[in-house]
Amino acid sequence: MKTYYLTVYSKKGENLLDENFEAKDDQEAKDVGTKKLEEQDYQELTHRCVSPDGRLVLFRR
């Protein structure tokens, strides 16, 4: 399992969410990250999910 990092920002630039979670690969991390965003109604805000080696798995600006 790898550790991925999910971050969400408000339109004013405030950090609303900063958490990590484990997933076996990038696709699973994308699915988990998307689900977390939907649960908290953050899918329309600026967000990113980053793999342990720094690659973007999810991104919205």
N, C-alpha and C positions, 0 to 999 in steps of 0.2 A: 504494500500500500504506500501511496505517496501522499504528501501533505500539500494541499492547494489552499490558496488565500483568496478570500472574497471580500471586496471593499465596495461600499456604496457611499456616494456623496449627494448632498442636497444641491439645489440650484444655486445656493449661496456659497457652496464649497465646504460646508460642514460635513464632517465624517459621521455618517449615520450607522454604518455597520462595518466592522473590521473583525473578521473571524476566519479561522482555518478549519479545514475538514479533510478527511482522508478519502481517497478514491483509488481504484486500481489502475485507471488510465484516464486520458484526457476526455474521452467520450462520457465516461461515468461522472467525471468532475463537472462537465458541462451540464449534464442532467441534474445532478445534485444542486449545483449553483443556481440553475434556472428555477428549480423547485423552491429553494430558499428565498429567492427574489419574489416569486409569486406569493408565497406564504405571508410575506411582510408587505406586499404591494409596492415593491421597489423596482419592478421590472422596467418602468418608464424613466427612472432616474439614472444618472451617470453611475456606471458600475464597471467592475473588472474582476475577473477571476484569473489568477496567475498560477502556473505550474511551478513545481520546485526549481526548475531550471530557468524560470523567468519568461516562459512563453505565455502569451495571452490565450486563454481558453474561451472566455466570454469578455465582451467589451461593448459598451454603449456610452456615447458621449452626448 
